[in-house]
Amino acid sequence: RDPHLDLEIFTDILFPILCNGDPFSGCCREATCLQLIFDLLPTCSPSLQRPVMRHLGVLLCSSAANLAIFDDGHGVHALLYLMRRLSTDLHPLIQVVGKLLLARHARTLEPMLHFVLAESSVDAPT
């Protein structure tokens, strides 16, 4: 775990960058910053992961436009990869996945189905 990461780095620096300088706009525009947040979260303690994921989940689910950050297909893969790596409650990210399932097409659905099938085969009794 990285002891240098704290909530302020996310709330005061990364979320404003994600929202193109205006964290109160609620618009996610910087996919590179979202990827950076996804990369940093697994290095954080679970006590830091929870509030960051809650904020991220609310932000991403606040509008259909914010879900467009996943339109390239890469974002969906990054989200599912992050879900595999986190050690804390995934409820905020599952809400994002649910919104994506409702709002998107087969290109988004395919990696999600692969994720579910891979996870269920790992959890299946032998």
Disulfide bonds with the S-S distance in Angstrom:
none
